[in-house]
Amino acid sequence: MSHLNEIILLCRPGFEKECAGEIIEHVNNQQFPAYIQTKNNSGIVLLISSTGTPITELFNTVSFDTLIFARQWFACSKHSISLDDSDRLPAILDELTNIEDAITGLSFNDIELSYADTNEGKSLNKFCRQFQPHLLNTLKKKRLMSAHSAWRLHLLFIDSLNVYVGLAPMENSARDSMGIPRLKMPGAAPSRSTLKLDEAIRWFLTTEQQSKLFKSGMTAVDLGAAPGGWSWQLVQRGCLVTAIDNGPMNDQLMKSGMVEHLKTDAFTYLPGKRVDWLVCDMAERPLHVSRLISRWFTSKRCSNAIFNLKLPMKKRLVAVNECIELIRKNMSSSGLTFSIQAKHLYHDREEITVCILCS
């Protein structure tokens, strides 16, 4: 039996059901025998192999980027290990020996110390920051760190003396620790919603894509723009923005000379010619927004889009799948070539963010 018989997925507390439903759907499609264990508001979902089949096989067949509600994932043993408060390292190193039985020539490119995104979990932040350099130095001395390794070592602390030890592929997991980008709120931005678009651009687009798709003089429309948090992000990237909202826009943003504010209905407005970007963060029914976005693409009014879909209180995963399928169907039937990704980002709350790139 493989020692790595479980995948742990981290998510926003309260979204365990959606995270679990999504991964088990992928697993069932692969006909992989596994089951779920989780607790409400824990921020943690456990996917456990039913037969001892190496759970790492899923890393080869499921792309992390296709998971909407998972922030991070890694494979580990079914059980956490207990640590000695006088010296935590020996038990962790013993666990790595067990993992090496499953992964030949084990070494790590990086290490990630994490905890659940709960109030209790966040109390471990200082401990993890202090413990990480000691662990890293020990791993280096034992020649377990390598810039050529495809694996990242993961430690998920339940408390300071109990931890899950495992690993994830560098190229098939979240780049940021725990899937949480460390973004600073810009002082000049009109609202905190600006962080949503900043995170979305960083998550969905590679550095090369950002350079290509955001150039000085490109055009964008921001539906439901006021007071201008998303428009501000677009302006920082050189875009000329048409802001659509009956509400007031931020005065400093308007002084930039790069934003035109139109007080009109976001559901009826259409630009005279195609724009490079459509962005939208409106508190409207998700299917209503999905149809709106579809119309912009099928009528060739935009090349790319980033938008939020507000989720219902119940059947959130069902609603997400319905919206994504509607958009796919409408765009495909119009003969468009496109890619679509969705993610429940860290700065999202009761919504997901969707990115469509149309070639």
N, C-alpha and C positions, 0 to 999 in steps of 0.2 A: 504493500500500500504506500502510495506517495505521501511524503511528509507534508507537501503543500496541497491541502485538500479543501481550502477555503479561499474565497476572494472577499475582502472587506471593501465596501463602497462607502465613501463619505458623502453626505448631502446636507442641505439646510434642514435643521430640526423642524419637524412637522411635515416633511415631504418624503418620509421613509416609504410610505405606501406607493408613491409614484416611482421612486427610485427602484424599489423591489419589483414592481410590475413591469417596468421597462426591461430590466436585466433578465428577468425570468422569461420574458417573451423572446429575447435574443437567444437564450439558452435552449428554450424549447425548439426554436427554429434550427438549432444545431443538433437537436436530439441528444443533448448532453444531460445525463442524469444528475440533477441537483435540486436542492430545496432552499428556502429562505428562512432566516431567523432575524427578527428585529424587534425593537420596542418603539412605541410612539414617542416622538420628540427627543429621540436619542441622537439623531444625526448620523447613525451608523446602520448599515444593512449588511448582513452576512449571507453570502451565497456559498453553500456547502455541497461538495461532491457527495452523491448518494452511494457511490460504489467504490470510491478510492481512485477513480480515474484522475490522473494529474490535472488539477484545475488550471494549470498554466497553459493547457491546450487552448483555452478560451482567448488567451492573448493573441493567438495566431488567427483566430476566426472572427473576433468581435473588435471593431475599432472603437476606442474610447471616445473619439470625436462624435460618434453617432449616439452616444448616451446623453440625454438631455438633462436629467436630474442628478447624475453623479458628478461630484466635484473632483474626486480622486478615487483610485482603486489600487489594490495590491493583493498579491497572493500570500498566504501564510498558513500556519498550522491551525487546526480547528480550535485550539486552546491557547489562551494567553499564558505567559510564564510569570512566575513570582521572582522578585529580585531581593537581594540582601541589601538593606539600607546602608550597610557599611561599605559595600562594594558591589555595585550593580553590574559591572562589566562581565564577570565570569559566566553568569547565567545567559547573558546575551550571546557571548562567544560560543557557548555550548549549543545554543539554538542555531547559530550559523553553521556549525558542524553538521547538524541534522539537515539543514537546508541544502548543504553541499552534496548530500546523498542524492538529492533530486536534480540539482543543477551542476553539471560537470564543469570543472575549472572556474568555480565561482569567484567573482570579484565585483566591485561596485564602482560605478562612475560617480555616484553622488549618494548622499544620505538625506533622509527626510524624517524629522521627528514631529509627530503630530498628535492631535487630541480632538475630541468631538467639539463641534462649534456650539457648545452649550455654555451656560454660565459656569457650571462645574468644570467643564473641560478647559475653558479659557484660563482658569486658575493655574493650569499647568504650563502656561506660556513661559514664565520666567524660568521654571525648572528646566524645560526643554532647551531654552537658549543657553543655559549654563552647562547642561550635560553634553550638548552636542560636540563642543570642541574636544572634550575628554574622549568621547567615543571615536571621533574622527582620527585623533592622534593614535589611538590604540589600533585602529584598523590599518592605518598607514604603516605602523611598525610591523604589523603582521602581513603586510603586503597584500591586503585585501581591497585596496583602492587602486583603480586603473582608469586612465582617461580613455582606454579602448573598450571598456566594458559596456555592454548594452543594458545593464541592470542598475536600478536605483534601490538602495536599502531603505526599507520603511519600518519605523517603529511607531506604533499607535499606543500611547499611554492611556490606560483607563484611570490610573492614579500613578503616583510616583514610584510605586513598588509593583505594579502589574502592567504588563505590556504585551502587545502582539508584535511579533517580529516577522517580516516578510520582504517581498521584493516585487518590483514592477518594471516592465520594459521602459526605458527612457523615451522611446519613440512612440509608445502607445499608452500614454498616461498624461496627466496634467503637467504642464511645465512649471507652474507656480506651486510652491509648497501648500498642500491641502487644497489645491485648486483655488487659492485665494490670492489675487494680485494685491500687492501693497501699493495702492494709489493714493496720492496726496490730493486733498481737495484744493483746487486752484482758488486763490483768494479773489480773483477777478471774475470767476464764473458766477452767473446769475442764480444758480440753484444746485443742490446736491445731485439732482438728476443727471448732471453733466458726467458724473462718474460712471453711470450706466453705459453711455455711448463710448466713453473712453475705454472701459473694460471690454465692451463688445468688439470694438475695432482691434484691440490687442488680441482678443481670443480668436476671432474668426479669420483674421488676416495675418499672414506672415509679414515680416519686415519688408520683404521684397514687394509683396502685394500692396502694402500700405504706401510705399513709394510710388508705385505705378498707378494706383487707383485714387490717390489724393494728391493732386498737383495744383499749384497756384492757378487760379482762374477757372477751375472746374465749377460746375453749377450743382446746386442742391435745393431741394424743397423739404421743409420741416413742417409736417402736419401736426397741429396742436402744439405749437412752438412755445407759447408764453410760459414763463418769463424769458426763456432763451437758453436753458442749460445745454440742450443738444445743438442748437444753432452756434453757440459759443465754441463747442468742440470742432465743428465744421469750419468755422472762421479761422481757428488756430491752425488748421490744415490747409488754408489757402482758398477755401471754397467761397463762392458768391452764393448767398443763401436767400431764398424766398421763404419767409416765415408766415405760416398761415394760422391765425388764431384771432378770435374776437377779443381776447384779453390783452393787457398791456405787456410790451417787451421791455427788457432792461435798458435803461437810458445809455449806460456806458457801451453796451454792445451795439446799440444803434449808431453811436458816434463813430464806430469803426468804419462806416460807409460801405460795409460789405453785406449788409442785411437789408432787404426790402420787406416791410411788414404789411401784409394784406389782411384786413379784417373781413374775412369771408368764411363760408362753411367749408371745413376740411374735407367733407364727403362729396362735395360737388366741384371743388376747384380742380382745374387741370391746366398745366402750363401750355404755352403756345408751341413749344418744341421740346424734344426729349432732354431731360436733365441727367447728369451723371449719377446723382444720388437722390433717393427718397428716404427720409427718416420719419419715424412716427412713434410717439409715445403718448397715446390717448387712452383715457379710462373709458373704453367702449367695449361692447361685447366682442369676444375674440373672433367669432365667425363674421361679424360685421366688418371688422378690420381686415380679416383675411380676404374677403371679397373685394374690398377697396384696393388692397395691395395688388391682387390679381388683375384688376382692371387697369391699373397703371402699367403693368407689364404687357398685358395682351393688347393694349392700345399704343404700346411703344412710347410711353411718356417718361420712362426711366430706364437706366442701364443696370443699376444696382440698388439694393435697399437693405436697411437695417430697421427693424421695428419690434415693438413689444406687443405681446398678446396677454391681456389680463385674464387670469384663470378664475373659473367658478369655484365656489367653496367645495363642491362635491364633483366626483368623476373628472378630476383635473387631467389625468392622463388620457382619458377618452376624448376630452375636449381638445387637447393638444394634437392628438393623432388625427382627429377630424379636420382641424384647421390645416395641418400640413398636407393632408391628402387632398383637400379642396384646392389648395394652391398648386400642388403638383399636377393635378388633373387639368385645371384651367390653363396652366402655362404649357403643358405638354400638348394639349389639344390645339394650341395656337402655333405649334411647331417651334417653340423657343428652346434653345439650348441653355441650360442653367444648372447651377448647383445651389442647394439649400441646406442650411445647417441651423439647428436650434439649440439653445442652452439656457438652463436656469442659472444665471450668473450670480456671483456673490452679491453684487449691488442690486440685483432683482429681489423683489419680495414675493407678492402674489402674482407674478407674471413670468413669462419666459421671453427671451430675446431671439429673434430670427434674422438670419442674414441670407440674402439671395444675390448671387452674382450671375449676371446674364451675359453670355458671350455672343 
